[in-house]
């Protein structure tokens, strides 16, 4: 029986179809558990798409790029490069790159302050989709926020780069499953199936996150502003946390690698350490709290605007 050979915690001596099934299931576990290489970025782009359809698309683009990377790395592992793909502290260098890209994308998505109108004509990334919201701001005295929809290349670039992160899942794919394939022509399959499993979960998560943004009980424009503000700030502050975490890990790897065992035989949940803290800070500390704060703020603005319109009427 195939099921008798599946061991997601410590797969050894797997062969044939069991390799494909194991890789797919590991990918699904990877998508479900709080992974620092996927959750903060998927949350940001999906919530920034402010609808289930757009959220699904953002999750799909990110995961498709991630799948492409894992398939490529799986083939490299089969060809004998696994030791370069599982080099321990290189994960912290990935944190630096991914974090810098997150900050960059966050700055492109949301900016605070009064940006002169002519910037629309002279700065390419402040195009016709960028706009500041003034509705109710004269009543609240709040600083305008300029937002821009995330472009498809953003989650695609992040997905491909984030895929080079190292961890228990990568080690299993590169040192156990990929080498178990019968030929170099199939060396990419375990990585692709792992990416597909992650894609299945992340696309669904993207749709859920996007639906959350769309069901705030606000006007369509307010929903857009809330969603994009949450996305921009999660990327900016979460990316900053990744950069700090990467620098700390490279400087003090012994301390950064410290973790507390949970006793759970589930990868990403078996230890509590720096990766979990990065996820919680980015998604919960920044993303969720920003969503709550911005939703309340926009609710007040729209109520004030309606009250003012009623008074004038």
N, C-alpha and C positions, 0 to 999 in steps of 0.2 A: 504493500500500500504506500502511495506517495506520502500521505499524511503522516505515516509513522517515521518518515525520514526528515520531516520539517522541524527544525529547531532554530527559532529566530534569535534566541539568546546566544547560542554558541554553535552555529552550523559548521559541521566538519564532515568530511567524506561524502559530500553531496555530489550527485552526478545526474546527468540527463535532465529530464523534465523538472526534477526537484530543484535544480539550480534556478530555473526560470521562476518557478512558484515562490521559492525562498526570496529571490530578489524583489519580486513584485510585492510580496507581503511586507518585506523590510521597508520598501519605499512607502507603503501606506502607513506603517508605524512611524516612519520618519516625518510624514506629513501631519500626523495627528499630534505627536508629542511636541513640546515646546522647544523647537530647534532654533538656535540663534542665527543660522544661515538662511532660514526661510520665513519664520513667523513675522519678525518686525517689518520686513520688506513687503511681504504679501499683504499684511494688515494695512500698511501705508497706502499702497497702490489700489487695493480693493476698496478701502473705505473712501479713498479720494475719487473713486469713479462714481460714487453716489447713486448707484442703481444696481439691481441684481445682474442685469445683462452686462453692464460695464464692469462690475466687480468680477463677474465670471471671466470676462475677457482679460482683465489685468492678471488674475490668477493663472489663466491659461498661458499667457505670453511669458510670464516669469517662469512657470514650471516647464514650458517647452524648451526654453533656453537652458534651464537647469538640466533637463533630460539630455539635450544635445551634449552638454559638457560631460555628464556622467558616462554617456556612451563612448565618447572620445577617451576619457580617462580609463575606462574599463578595457578598451582595446590596447592602450599603452601598458596597462598592468599585465595583460596577457603576453605582451611582447617583452616583458621583463623589466619594466620601469616602475614596479610597485614600490620599491624602496624610496624613490623620489616623490611618490604620490602620498606617502604616509609619514613623511618626516615630521616628527612631533611638533616642535615649536613654530613651524612655518604657518600654523593656523593663525597665530597672532599677526603675522604679516598680512594674511587675508583680511583680518579684522580691519587693519589700517586702510587697505584699498577699498573694501566694501563701505567702511565708515565714511571715508572721504567722498565716495560717490553718493552716499545717502545725504550727506550735508549739501553737496552740490545740487542734487535733485530737489531737496527741500527748499533751498533758496530760490530755485527757479519756479517752484510751485506757489510759494506764498511770500509776500514782502509787506512790511508795515511801513506806514508813512505816506505822505502826500507826494506821489511821483508826478512830475510835470507831464502834461498831456503830450508834448512833442516827443517824449521817450517812446511812445508807441510807433513813431515814424523812424526812429534811428537805432533802436535796440531790437535785434531780430527776435530774441526770446520774449520780449514784451510785445506780442502781436495782437491781433484783433480779438483773441480769446481772453486776453488779460483785461481785468477791470477792477476798479475799486468800488466798494459798496458804501454808499452814503445814507442808505435808508435808515432813518432813526438815529444816525450818529450825531446829528446836530442836537438831538434831544438828550443823548447820553453823554456826549463829549468824548467819545471813544475815538482812538486813532484809526483811520481807514486801513483796511487790509486789502492788498492787491493780490489776486490769485490767478493762476493759470492752470489749465487742465494738464495733467501729466501726459507726456507723449508716449506712444507704444515702445519706443526704443529704450525708455528708462527701465521698465521692469525686465526687458530682454537683456540689456547689458548687465543689470544686477544679477539676474538669474544665472548667466554664464559665469560670471566672476565668483559669485557666492558658492557655486558648485565645487570650486576647488578647495573648499574648506575640508578639514580633516577631522575625523572622529571615529567612533565605533562602527558606524555604518560604512564609512569609506574604507576602513581597514578590512571589514568582512568582504566587501565587494572586490577590492583590489588584490587581496591576498588569498582569498578562499574561493569565491564564486567565479571570477574571471579566469583564473588559471585552470579551473575545472572544465572549461569549455573544450570541445574536441579539436578545434582548429582556430587559427587566427582569423578566419573568415567570420567566426561567431564570437570572437572575443569581446565585441562591443555589446552583446545581448544582455548580460547581467546588469550593466550600467544603465542601458536603455529601459529595461524592465523596472529597475529601481526608480528611475526617473518617472516612468509611467505611473507607478504606484503613488509616488509623491504628487504627481499631477492630478490624479483622481481626487485626492483629498484636498489639495490646495485650490483646485477649481471650485469645488463645493464650498470651501471656506471663503473664497473670494466672493462667491454669490451671496453667502450669508452676511459677510461684512458689508457688502454693497447694499443689501436689503436693509440692514440696520440703519445705514446712513439715510436711506430713502423713507424710513418710517418714523421720522422725528416729529410729525405733526406740524411742520412748518411749511411755508411757501416754497415752491420749487427753487427759487433763487437763494433763499435762506439755507435750504438743504445743501445746495451746491457750495455755498460759502463755508458752512460748517464742515462739510466733508473734506474740502480742499485744505482748509486750515488745519484740520486734524492730520491729514496726510503730510502736509508740509512740515508741521512741527514735529511729528513723529520721526520723519526722515532726518530733520535737522538735528534734533536733540538726541535721538537714538543713534544717528551716525556719529555724533560727537562722543557718545558713550563708547561706541565701538573703537574709535580712534584712541581714546584714553585706555580702554581695555587692551588694545593691541600694543600700545607703547609700554604699558605696565607688564604685559606678558613677555615681551621681548627683553625688558630690563630685568625683571624678576620672575623668571619662569617657574622657579620652585614654589614661590608664594602663589602665583596665578594658577598653578595646577592643583592647589589644595582643594579638596572637596569633602563633603560629608555623605557617606553611604546611606541610602534610604531603605535598602533591603529589597527593592523592587527589581525583578529580573526583566526590565524593560529599558532598552537603550534610550538615552536622554532623560530618563526618570530614575535611573539607578544611583545617580550622584547629584548633589546640589553644590554647584560651584559657580565660577565666573560666567559660563554660558547661560545658566538659568537666570542669574542676576541681570544680564544684558537683555534677555527676553522680557523679564518682568518690568524693568525700567522703561524699555522702549514701548511695549504694547500697553501695559497697565499704567505705569507711572506717568507716561506722556500721552499715549494715544487715547486711552479710555477717559482719563481725567480731563483732557482737552475737549473731548467730545461732550462730556457732561457740562463743562464750563461754557463752551461755545453755544450749546443748545439752549442753556438757560439765558445766556446773554442775548441771543437772537430772539428768544421768546419775549424778553422784556422790550427789545427794540420794536418788534412788530406790534406789540400791545400799545406801546407809546405812540407809534405811527398811526395806528387805527384811532386811538383816543384823540390825537391831534387832528386827524381828518374829520372825526365826528364833531369836534369843537368848531372847526372852521366851517363845517357844513351847517 
